[in-house]
Amino acid sequence: MKKEQTVKIEPKQTFPLTIKRLGINGEGVGYFKRQVVFVPGALPGEEVVVEATKVQPKFAEGRIKKIRKKSPYRVQPPCPVYEECGGCQLQHLRYDQQLKEKRDIVIQALERHTKLPVAQIDIRETIGMDDPWNYRNKSQFQVGSRDGQILAGLYGINSHKLVNIQQCVVQHPLTNKATEAVKQILQDLKIPIYNERSRKGIVRTIVARVGIQTGELQIVLITSQKNLPQQDLLVERIKKAVPEVRSIVQNVNGQKTSLIFGDQSITLEGTDFIQETLGDLQFELSARTFFQLNPEQTIRLYNEVKNAAGLTGTEKVVDAYCGVGTIGLWIAEQAGEIRGMDIIRESIEDAKKNAERHGIKHAKYVVGKAEEIMPKWVKQGWKPDVVIVDPPRTGLDQQLLKTILQVKPKKVVYVSCNPSTLAKDIAVLAPKYKVEYMQPVDMFPQTAHVETCVMLCRTDS
C-alpha cells in the first residue's frame, strides 16, 4: 500500500482551512494536507481562506483572507490599534471562551511533552477576572516622533514601526493618563526624543507604574544621557498635570540595547519608591523592582500556592526563584521555616527588607542558584518538606530538576508562566512525583498567556 505523501505548501498559496485549536501564542491552528498551519487572528471552529506567508519544513504561517464560517465567540476588539500593536492576542475572543482556551493550551502542552494519562489529571477551570480590562499596573512605552509629533507606544507585530497608543484598554487608567501627559509636556518643551538609528536625542521610554491599592503613581523617564534639558520645568509640569504622582525618576541607559533600564537611577522628585499592598502585605516598589503586573489575580494565584502547599506550621519550605520574596511571605504564617534564593542580588536585599518589615523572622534569603544551594543545606542536615518554584519562561534548570529528585521533598508546588516548559519539567519529575491537580489562572486577560499552579506529590517514600 502506497504511503500518502505530504503536499508541500508554497509561499503565497491560498487554501481553505478549518481551525482546530489555539496555539500557545494565541494563533489559530489548522492542518492542510497533513501540514500544521498557524494563523494569527483565527479562532477554533472557524473555516477560513488562508494565504501562506511563511513556509518552514515542519509548519507554515498564514494570514486570513476570508472567514467563511465565523466562531460564535468572535467579538469586536475595543482597542483601535489591536491588530497593529500585538500587545494583546485575544481581544477578538469572548472572555469566557478565552478562559476555556487557556485551559486547553495547558492540556495540549501535557499531551505534546509528556506520556501522562492527561484525561485522568484534575485540570481545573481557569480562574478569571470579574472585569478583564484596565488591570495592568505598569506600562513601558517607547517614545518616538513622526511628522513633528511625539508618539508613545509599542513596536508593531514583526516590525520596527512604533504604534502610538493613547488609551490602552488593558492598562490602569492612571498609567494611561500619566503617559499621555508626559508625552504632551515633552512636545511642549521640545525636549529631544531619542532616535535609535542615529542614536541622537534624549528621552527613550516613558514608564508609568501605579499602586492599584494605594493609588500612588511613579513616572520613570528612560534617557540616553544624564543631562535632561529643562529638568525642573519638566518636573513641575508633570506634577501639575498628574497630581497623583508620588515619585518621578530618571533612569540613564545610553547603551544600544533592547533592555529598557540602565544601571543608574536618579530621583528627580518625591520618594524613590511607591507603596503597594497585596492582602496584608505592603511592598515598596522602586523604579527597577519586579512586581506582578496584575495584583488582583496575583492574590488569587498566591492563594492557590498556599492551598497547594497545604502547610501545617512545621514544614521547612524552599522558595526557589524567590524574587523579592512575595510567595514566601504570603505563606509564611503557615510555615515552620522558609528559605529563599535568587540569582539577582537586589531582589534578595528587597526580600530581606520585606521579611523584616512584616516581622517575619523565620525566613532566610540568600543569593545563588537553588540547584547549588539546596544540596549544601541537605548536607548540613536541613531538608525541605516543600519546594515552591516560580521560574522564568524557560522553566526549571536541568540541574535543579535533578536536585529535586535527589532531595526528595514531599511536595513540589510549581508556578508556571509557560505551559510548554511546565509540561517538559513535569515529564522529568514524573517518575517520582504525581500531578495531584493543575489550576490555571488568567493573569493577563486578552493575551494568550496563562499561569498555572501545579501540586506535585512524591510517590515513593
KAZITA-V778216 format. One line per field, one symbol per residue. phi: phi as a letter, one per 20 degrees, with the letter a starting at -180 (. if undefined). psi: psi as a letter, one per 40 degrees, with the letter a starting at -180 (. if undefined). A space follows every 10 residues. Layout:
BEGIN
phi=???
psi=???
END
This chain:
BEGIN
phi=.fffefeffd gmfdbfbdee aeefdnefcc cclmefcdcg nedgnedcdc dfdbcdgdbc dbcfebdece ffefceffef dgfefnfdcc fedgfffgff fffffffgff ffdcdffgfe efdeffeddf ceclefebcc dfdbbblnde dbrcffflbd efefdecffd efgfffffff ffgfffffel ffefdffeld ncedbddccd effemfccdd decebffdgl gffgffffgf fcfffdbdcd deceeebeff eeeddcfeam efbdecccle ddcedegdff bgecggfgff fffffffffl fdodfecedf lflenffgff dggeefbdcd bbeegfffff fffffffeme eedccceqeg feegffffge nddfecddcc ffgfnffgff gffffeflff bddddcdbgf fgffffffeg fdcdffaccf ceecgmdefb ecdddddfed e
psi=hhhhihhhhi hehhiihhhd iiideeiihi hhfehhhhhh eiiheihihi hhdhhideii iiihdihdhi ieehihhehd fddddedief dehidddddd dddddddddd ddeieigdde hghiihhaid hfifdhehig hiiaihfehh ihaiiihfif hhhhhdghee ihdddddddd ddddddddef hhhhhddefi idhdihhhhi hdddeihhhh hhieidhhif dddddddddd dgeehehhih hhgeigiehd iadhhhhdia ieiiiihhbe hiihhidehh iiegdddddd dddddddddf ieeeihhhgi febeeddddd eddeidihhi iiehdddddd dddddddefh efhhhihahd edddddddde ehhidhhhhg iadeaihddd dddddddfid ihhhhiehdd dddddddded dehhhdihgi hgdgieieih ihhhhhihdi .
END
